């Protein structure tokens, strides 16, 4: 059985502004950098066994992963499949917009210029299947709030409403057995 950990990047300027980031490259805030450093220190202090960090190519996830890597000494590499879902016309709009909330319940909708939930799930499930093939290695995935929905749906049956409402805090750490 393979084990992996998952964390969401540190706080971004658009998180503070309550905007949907999606695949838009948005930087961490000062607090976001601090959260990443604190997570790295916690992983080191608690001696959590992680062999490799793989991270989304977006700057917020990259910077989070590199802070953790620097503190822990765990090697890190970019993984394109961890890119946040492209929410098309909704990127930069309020996270709590009613139209977006409804659109998230439609799994084949490409968000007018974005990526459908089904296509996003396919690439995340593909990554998880690859992780399963390396049970001797423990990974830390550093990615996004939208991607955690895909990870959780891989392990649990969810209603559309549960899926749309699924989220995690910045730099929260979750452990999975696959």
N, C-alpha and C positions, 0 to 999 in steps of 0.2 A: 504494500500500500504506500502510495506517495503522499507526502505532506507538503503543503505550501502555505504561505502567509500572504495576506493582501492588505494594502493600505491605500488610502486616498491621499493625494497630494496635500500639502499645506494650504492654508487660506490664500486666496487670490484677491486682487483688487475688484474683480467682478463678483466674487462671493460676497464681499462687503457691500457692493452696490446692488445685490440681489438680481444679478443678470445671469442669463444662461451662457455659459462659456462654450460648451460643445467642443468642436475642433478648432475654435479660435485660440490662438496662442496668447495666453494671458499670464502675466507674471505673478509671482508670490508677493504677498505683503511682507513687511518686517515680521509680523506675527507668524506668517506662513513659514518663513525661514527658521524662526525659533521653534515652531512645532516640529519641523523635520529634524532639527538638531536634537531636540528632546526625545524624539522617537529613537533616533540612533543611539543616544545615551542609554535609554531604557533597554533596547535590544542587547547592548553590550553589557550593561549591569546585570541583567537577568540571564545572561549567557544563553540567549535563544539561538539554537543552531540553525543557521541559514548559510547555504553554500554559494548562492548567487542571487543578485538583485537584477530583475528585469523590469524595465520601465517604458512607459509611453514616450514617444518622441516629443511630446509637447513640453515646453519649457517648465511649466509648473510641476510636472511629474519628474522631469529630468533633474531639476534643481533639488527636489525632495530626495530623490534616489541618491544623488551625488553627496548630499549632506550625510545621509545614513552611511553610505559607503566609506566616506572619509573618516567618520568616527569609529566604525566597526572594523574596517579593513576588508569588508566583504566586496568582492569584485562586482561591478555593475555593467550592464549592457542594455542598449536600446532594443525594444521589441515593437515593431510596427503594429502588430495586431492589438496592442494595448491602447492605441489611439482612441480618444474619446469619440463617441458617436457624433456625427455631423448632424446637427439639428436644423440645418437649412435656414429658412426664413426666421426661425425663432432665436437664433444666436444673437446675443446682445439685448434681448427683450427680458422683461421681468420673469423670474423663475416661477412665481406664483400666478402667472397669467392663466385665466380660465381656458382660453383657446389651446394653449400648450398642454395643459393638464388633460384635456380631452384628446388631443392628438397623440399623447403618449400611450393611450389605450388602444390605438390602432397599430398593430404590429407590422402591417405591410405598407404603411404610409412612409414616404421618403421625406417628409417635412419640406416639400417644395425646394428641391435642390440639395437635400441632405441624404442621409442614409436610413434605411428602414431598420426597425428593431430586429427583424428576421436576419438581415444581412450582418448586422453587428453581432448578434448572437452566434451566427455561424463562425465568424472569425475568432470569437472568444472561446467557443466550444472546441474549435480546432486547436487552439493554444492549450486548453486544459487537457485534451487528449494527448498532446505531445508531452506535457508534464507527467502524465500517467506512465509514459514510456520510460521515464527516468526515476524510478522509485528510490534510488540510492541518493538522489540529490534533492535538497530542500531549497525552494525558491521563495523569494519575496517579490511579489508583483506590486509595482507602484503605478497606480493609474487614477481612475476618475470615478465620480459618483454614478455616472451612467453605466460604467462598466461593471460596477458591483451588482447592479440589477441582473446583468447577464450571468455573472458568477453565481449569484444566489439562485437564479432560475435553473441553472445546471444541476443544482443539488436538491431543490425543493419545488414541488408543485405550488403554483401561485395563481390567484385570480388576476385578472387584468388590473384591478384596482390595487391589489397588494404589490404587483410588479411596479406599477406607476409610482406608488408611494415609497418603495424601497430606497433607502439611502444610508449613508454612513458619514460620520464626522470626519473632519480633516485630521489626518495622521492617526486615526484609530487603527488598531492592528487586529486582524481576524485570522484565525488558524483554520485550515481546511484539510480533511483527509480525503484522498481521491483514489 
